[in-house]
């Protein structure tokens, strides 16, 4: 498809068949990006697409990723591969050489399935798979001209591979809580674990971040998946280890683990697709772990973030003097017995602000009191539906039930009569 992509504005009725997103009577905007993009090698596919303008308001954004197989003589890659989509965001700054600074933000991760075109247990494979991922927190970088990078770690190099389609579905609406800034805390491709000669602590160092005064909340989004096998505890694909994220004095600990691979809808597959794994399943999206920072959140100050992995020692490694070099040889990829235990990590800080900072329910003219003038404005909004401006709607919604209606008029009248 061309760089200039179409943005379709459709009533909900015509897109409800997608069965992946839902809305009421609001419009949906569909941005078609990669369209059956053929991927058969581990090199990024980079294209630029047209997205909605920053002036448009959306309450929800979904990304629908579809994996399909090439037609004969080609076929799908029959192996589980790491895949992701990232935004290559232009910051507007340049480095000392005058080159524009571009920051990559991973927004979606998935693992391709094993063989899905064969027959397994007397049942044919699905032939294609699709997932929906919530992109709402990435709304600030999905505007105007957006450059996307699609990557799958496949090395087929022939007519076999994947046909990837990625559609972004924007639901028209307004959310008071606006995600406006994203900070990459940690990004690792293949972070080796269990090697005392290459400790993860040297990579996952504490990270100070200045928090803007306008921010009113924040969360840490973690997408971590374990890879490599044949090592101590069969790490890291099949090892059960706890991870911890810290922000100043607070912390959150959880296991990187997916126990539900056997319930995967992208099935049946060939291979060991039913086995639990470290944060992923073959033929499925990777669901982020979101941690709301909470009481320690400090706008207008510097916060220090850190990431720790449960202690782990891999005895099956080349630098271990007890390894003989014979099978299992402990030389990664040396005799097919084991591969390096590693984590692929994307850890981001997402900051939010109040879109209607300074607006108070009941005070539409912002004179720091609720009076008859505010009452008349709300009554006019109910009768005419104007002005349909988000912060006016927020201020007019006295009972904060999501709409401006007669109950708000009555409530304001009673409060004014009571002298409130």
C-alpha positions in Angstrom: 0.0 0.0 0.0 1.1 3.6 -0.5 2.5 5.8 2.2 -0.6 7.9 2.3 -3.1 5.6 3.9 -6.8 5.9 4.0 -8.7 6.6 7.2 -12.2 5.3 7.1 -15.0 6.8 9.2 -17.7 4.2 9.6 -20.8 3.8 11.8 -20.5 1.2 14.5 -23.1 -1.0 12.6 -20.7 -1.7 9.7 -17.6 -2.6 11.8 -19.3 -4.6 14.6 -18.6 -7.7 12.6 -15.0 -7.5 13.7 -16.2 -8.7 17.1 -13.0 -7.3 18.6 -14.0 -3.9 19.8 -17.3 -2.4 20.9 -18.9 1.1 21.3 -22.3 2.7 21.5 -23.4 5.3 18.9 -19.9 6.8 18.5 -18.0 6.7 15.3 -15.1 4.5 14.6 -12.0 5.5 12.6 -10.1 2.6 11.0 -6.5 3.2 10.0 -5.2 0.4 7.7 -1.4 0.0 8.0 0.4 -3.1 7.0 -1.8 -5.1 4.6 -0.8 -8.7 4.1 2.9 -7.7 4.5 5.0 -10.7 3.6 7.7 -11.4 6.3 10.2 -14.2 5.8 13.4 -12.8 7.3 14.4 -11.1 10.6 14.7 -7.6 9.2 12.4 -4.7 10.1 9.6 -3.7 7.7 9.3 0.1 8.1 6.5 2.2 6.6 4.9 5.5 7.3 1.1 5.9 7.5 -1.5 8.6 8.0 -3.2 8.7 11.4 -5.9 11.1 12.9 -4.8 14.6 13.8 -4.0 15.6 17.4 -7.1 17.7 17.5 -9.4 14.7 17.3 -10.5 13.1 20.5 -10.8 9.3 21.1 -11.7 7.3 24.1 -10.3 4.0 23.0 -7.8 2.7 20.4 -7.4 -1.0 19.5 -4.9 -2.7 17.2 -6.0 -5.8 15.4 -3.1 -8.0 14.1 -3.9 -10.8 11.7 -1.4 -13.5 10.8 -2.1 -15.4 7.6 -0.2 -17.9 5.4 1.1 -17.3 1.9 -0.7 -19.3 -0.8 1.1 -22.2 -2.5 3.8 -23.1 -3.0 4.5 -21.0 0.1 3.3 -21.7 3.6 3.5 -20.3 7.1 6.8 -20.5 9.0 6.1 -23.5 11.3 8.1 -22.2 14.2 7.3 -20.0 17.2 9.0 -16.6 16.5 9.1 -13.4 18.5 7.3 -10.5 16.8 6.6 -6.9 17.6 5.4 -3.6 16.2 7.0 -0.4 17.2 6.5 3.3 16.6 9.6 5.1 15.4 8.8 8.5 16.9 10.6 11.7 15.7 11.3 13.8 18.8 11.9 17.0 16.8 15.5 17.2 18.2 18.8 16.4 16.5 22.1 15.0 17.6 25.4 16.7 17.4 25.7 15.7 13.7 22.4 17.2 12.9 20.7 13.9 12.5 17.0 13.7 13.7 16.6 11.8 16.9 14.1 9.0 16.6 13.0 7.0 19.6 11.5 3.5 19.1 8.5 2.6 21.3 7.4 -1.0 21.2 3.6 -0.9 21.3 2.7 -4.6 20.6 4.4 -7.9 21.0 3.2 -11.3 19.7 4.6 -14.8 19.2 3.8 -16.6 16.0 2.3 -20.1 16.2 3.8 -23.4 15.3 2.4 -25.1 12.2 -1.3 -24.1 11.7 -1.9 -25.5 8.2 -1.5 -29.1 9.1 -3.9 -31.5 10.9 -3.5 -32.2 14.6 -5.4 -34.9 16.4 -7.7 -35.2 13.5 -8.5 -31.5 13.5 -7.2 -29.1 10.9 -5.2 -26.0 12.0 -6.8 -22.6 11.8 -4.7 -21.4 8.9 -4.6 -17.8 10.3 -4.8 -16.1 13.7 -5.9 -12.6 14.9 -5.6 -10.6 18.1 -6.8 -7.3 19.5 -4.4 -5.2 21.7 -5.3 -2.0 23.6 -3.4 1.0 22.2 -5.2 3.7 24.2 -2.2 4.5 26.3 -0.2 5.2 23.1 -2.6 7.7 21.7 -0.1 10.6 21.9 2.3 8.9 19.4 -0.4 7.6 17.1 -1.2 11.0 15.4 -0.6 12.5 12.0 2.3 10.8 10.2 3.4 7.7 12.0 6.3 5.5 11.1 5.8 1.8 12.1 8.4 -1.0 12.3 7.2 -4.6 12.0 9.6 -7.3 13.0 9.5 -11.1 13.3 12.5 -13.2 14.2 12.0 -15.6 11.3 14.8 -16.8 9.0 12.9 -18.7 6.3 14.3 -16.7 3.4 12.0 -18.4 0.8 8.3 -18.4 -0.1 7.5 -19.5 3.4 6.8 -16.8 6.1 3.8 -14.7 7.3 1.3 -12.3 5.8 0.8 -9.6 8.5 -2.1 -7.2 8.5 -2.4 -4.4 11.2 -5.5 -2.2 11.6 -5.9 0.5 14.2 -9.5 1.2 15.4 -10.1 4.5 17.0 -13.4 5.0 19.0 -14.5 8.6 19.0 -15.0 10.0 22.5 -13.3 11.8 25.4 -11.4 10.5 28.4 -10.6 12.9 31.2 -7.3 11.1 31.8 -4.9 11.8 29.0 -1.8 9.7 28.4 0.7 12.3 27.0 4.3 11.1 27.6 6.1 7.8 27.3 9.6 7.1 28.6 11.6 3.9 27.7 13.0 2.8 31.0 14.6 -0.5 29.7 14.7 -2.0 26.3 16.7 -5.3 25.8 16.8 -7.5 22.8 18.4 -10.6 24.3 19.4 -10.0 27.9 21.3 -13.1 29.1 20.5 -14.3 32.6 22.3 -16.6 34.9 25.9 -15.7 33.9 28.0 -14.2 36.8 30.5 -12.9 34.2 27.7 -10.9 32.6 25.3 -9.9 35.4 22.0 -8.4 34.5 22.5 -5.8 37.2 25.1 -4.2 34.9 22.3 -3.6 32.4 19.3 -3.0 34.6 20.7 0.0 36.4 18.5 2.5 38.4 16.9 5.0 36.1 16.1 8.6 37.2 13.3 10.3 35.4 12.0 13.9 35.8 8.2 13.9 36.3 6.5 16.9 34.9 4.5 19.1 37.2 1.4 18.7 35.0 1.4 14.9 35.4 -1.3 13.6 37.8 -0.6 9.9 37.6 1.7 7.3 36.0 2.1 3.6 35.4 4.9 1.3 34.5 4.1 -1.0 31.6 6.2 -4.2 31.4 6.4 -6.5 28.4 8.9 -9.3 29.2 9.2 -12.7 27.6 11.7 -15.5 28.4 13.6 -17.4 25.6 16.2 -20.1 25.4 16.1 -23.7 26.6 18.2 -26.6 27.8 19.8 -24.7 30.6 19.4 -24.9 34.4 15.7 -25.0 35.1 15.2 -25.0 31.3 15.6 -21.3 31.3 14.4 -18.9 30.2 11.5 -20.1 28.1 10.3 -22.6 30.6 11.7 -21.2 33.9 9.4 -19.7 36.6 11.1 -16.6 37.9 9.8 -13.5 39.7 10.5 -10.0 38.5 10.2 -6.7 40.5 9.8 -3.2 39.4 10.5 -0.3 41.8 9.6 3.4 41.9 11.2 5.3 44.8 9.9 3.5 47.9 7.3 1.4 46.2 7.6 -2.0 44.4 5.6 -4.6 42.6 6.6 -8.3 42.2 5.1 -10.9 40.0 6.1 -14.1 38.1 6.8 -13.9 34.4 4.6 -16.9 33.5 1.7 -17.9 31.2 0.0 -21.1 32.5 -2.9 -21.0 30.0 -1.3 -21.8 26.7 -3.5 -24.9 26.3 -6.5 -22.6 26.1 -5.1 -20.7 23.2 -7.7 -19.9 20.5 -5.1 -20.1 17.8 -5.2 -23.9 17.7 -4.6 -26.6 17.1 -1.0 -26.2 16.3 2.0 -28.5 15.8 4.7 -28.6 18.4 4.6 -28.0 22.1 2.1 -25.1 22.0 0.2 -26.3 25.1 3.2 -26.0 27.5 3.2 -23.0 30.0 6.0 -20.5 29.2 7.7 -17.5 30.6 5.3 -14.7 29.7 4.1 -16.0 26.3 2.3 -18.7 24.4 2.9 -19.8 20.8 0.3 -18.1 18.5 -0.8 -15.4 20.9 -0.3 -11.7 21.8 1.8 -10.8 24.8 -0.3 -9.0 27.4 1.5 -6.2 29.2 1.8 -6.0 33.0 0.7 -2.5 34.1 1.6 -1.2 37.5 0.0 2.0 38.7 2.7 3.9 40.7 0.3 5.1 43.4 1.1 7.3 46.5 4.8 7.7 45.8 4.1 9.4 42.5 5.9 12.8 42.6 5.0 15.4 40.0 7.6 18.2 39.7 10.3 16.0 41.0 12.8 13.2 40.0 11.8 9.6 40.6 14.1 6.7 40.4 13.0 3.5 38.7 14.6 0.1 39.0 14.0 -3.5 37.7 15.2 -6.7 39.4 15.1 -10.4 38.4 15.0 -13.2 40.9 18.4 -14.7 41.5 19.3 -17.4 39.0 22.5 -19.3 38.1 22.8 -21.1 34.8 25.3 -23.9 35.3 25.0 -24.9 31.7 27.2 -22.2 30.1 30.5 -22.1 28.4 32.2 -20.1 31.2 31.4 -22.8 33.8 34.6 -24.8 34.3 32.5 -27.9 35.1 31.1 -28.0 31.5 33.0 -30.5 29.4 32.1 -29.4 25.9 30.4 -32.7 25.3 26.6 -33.1 24.9 25.0 -31.4 26.7 27.9 -29.2 25.6 26.8 -25.9 27.3 28.1 -24.0 24.4 25.1 -22.0 23.2 23.9 -23.3 19.8 27.0 -25.5 19.7 25.4 -29.0 19.6 21.7 -28.2 19.6 21.3 -29.0 23.3 20.7 -25.6 24.6 20.4 -21.9 23.7 21.2 -18.8 25.7 18.7 -18.1 28.4 17.5 -14.6 27.9 14.7 -12.1 28.4 13.3 -9.7 25.8 12.2 -6.7 27.7 10.3 -3.5 27.0 9.7 -1.4 30.2 8.0 1.9 29.8 6.8 4.7 32.0 3.5 6.2 30.8 2.4 9.6 32.3 -1.1 11.0 32.4 -2.6 14.4 33.0 -6.1 15.8 33.5 -7.4 17.1 30.2 -9.7 19.5 32.1 -7.3 20.8 34.7 -8.9 23.8 36.5 -12.4 22.8 35.5 -14.8 21.9 38.4 -18.2 20.1 37.9 -20.9 22.7 38.3 -18.7 25.7 37.5 -19.0 26.1 33.7 -18.0 29.8 33.5 -15.0 29.1 35.8 -15.7 31.9 38.3 -15.0 29.6 41.2 -18.6 29.3 42.3 -21.8 27.6 41.1 -24.6 30.0 40.5 -27.6 30.7 38.2 -25.4 31.5 35.3 -24.0 28.0 35.4 -27.5 26.7 35.7 -28.6 28.5 32.6 -25.6 27.2 30.7 -26.3 23.6 31.7 -30.0 23.9 30.8 -29.0 25.3 27.3 -26.6 22.3 26.8 -29.4 19.9 27.6 -31.9 21.6 25.2 -29.5 22.3 22.3 -26.7 19.9 22.8 -24.3 22.8 22.4 -21.5 23.5 23.0 -20.3 19.9 22.6 -16.9 20.7 24.0 -15.2 18.0 26.3 -14.4 20.2 29.3 -17.7 22.0 29.1 -19.3 18.6 29.2 -17.2 17.6 32.2 -18.1 20.7 34.1 -21.8 20.4 33.2 -21.9 16.8 34.4 -22.6 17.6 38.0 -23.3 14.0 39.1 -20.4 12.7 37.0 -22.4 9.9 35.3 -20.8 10.5 31.9 -23.6 12.6 30.3 -25.1 16.1 30.7 -28.9 15.6 31.2 -31.9 16.9 33.2 -30.6 15.3 36.4 -27.7 17.7 36.3 -30.0 20.7 35.8 -32.2 19.6 38.8 -29.1 18.9 40.9 -27.6 22.3 40.2 -30.9 24.1 40.9 -31.3 22.3 44.3 -27.7 23.0 45.3 -28.1 26.7 44.4 -31.3 27.0 46.4 -29.6 25.3 49.3 -26.8 27.9 49.0 -24.1 25.3 48.1 
